[in-house]
Amino acid sequence: MIRIGIIGCGRIGQVHANSLQGIENASLVAVADASSEAAHACARRFGVTVRDVSDVLSAKDIDAVVIATSTATHFDMIHGAASARKAIFCEKPIDLSSDRVRLCIKAIEEAGVPFMTAFNQRFDPHFGALRQGVVDGEIGDVETISITSRDPAPPPLSYVKGSGGLFRDMMIHDLDMARFILGEEPTTVYAAGSNLIDPAIREAGDVDTAAVILTTGSGRICQITNSRRTTYGYDKRLEVHGSKGMLRVSNVLENLVESASSTGFKTPRAQPFFLERFGAAYLAEMKHFVDAISSGKKPKPDAQDGLRAQLIADAATRSWQESRPIQINA
């Protein structure tokens, strides 16, 4: 039985707590949050105790920690958990600074503890089936990938200001998915960004609409588009074109009922947001983390995957700022 403590009792922390309830070889022991009210509400919901962050990091009755706090706090918590020799599950991004991510990796490696970066979309059953088709050679050699991610509405401005920008916050999932499917690392990125939704996002130094083109050393191309607004639900689509065909994941809809009349065909909206769309993925990623610790295997995606996606996001941000292609650092 893997005994786990969760640090951060907001929306995503509660998602992970709920996932742990469905995993037989895991036990949620305690939760912690800077907000006492949030911590106690979460503890009541899941029937566990509230502890200080330092207690969760050092407790001998906790084997692993889930870090679900704001990105600015990850660095210290990763170092604290590593020094206490605890397995670590950390929300993305690991840190907004790639140099600080490297310091985290150094601490993790020196401590010899398992570490998993929470790129949950790798565990989506639809995306997983698509990737397996690619790996099995169903469409031959991959040539191009197209990824679309559009949120129903922008996040609060307070979140935008501390997010590191759309490329590091929202698009980083798509950048990781691009790496996951391409089979080789992107070497260059060209990014464009606009403010078409909320002027306040521009004033905060960020964009609300963006696109990037990634190119690999062999010439494979991935295009990604992001928007902070849709009128039809959470828009998440993925298409891979290869030498022998194409694989595609369309939007998951609220239901499968299609109506037809003299005016044409009508389908339901896409699911409301990422919590509904990736419910199965959140459970699968946490189960992978627990199973990896139980078996002594290395969980994936790991800290190096977190760093690689961060480096691409850094290059994309710079490309947008300088309006030119940027080489992606190793």
Secondary structure, 3 states (H helix, E strand, C coil): CEEEEEECCCHHHHHHHHHHCCCCCEEEEEEECCCHHHHHHHHHHHCCEECCHHHHHHCCCCCEEEECCCHHHHHHHHHHHHHCCCEEEEECCCCCCHHHHHHHHHHHHHHCCCEEEECHHHHCHHHHHHHHHHHCCCCCCEEEEEEEEECCCCCCHHHHHCCCCHHHHCCHHHHHHHHHHHCCCEEEEEEEEECCCCHHHHHCCCCCEEEEEEEECCCCEEEEEEECCCCCCCEEEEEEEECCEEEEECCCECCCCCEEECCEEECCCECCCHHHHCHHHHHHHHHHHHHHHHHCCCCCCCHHHHHHHHHHHHHHHHHHHHCCCEECCC
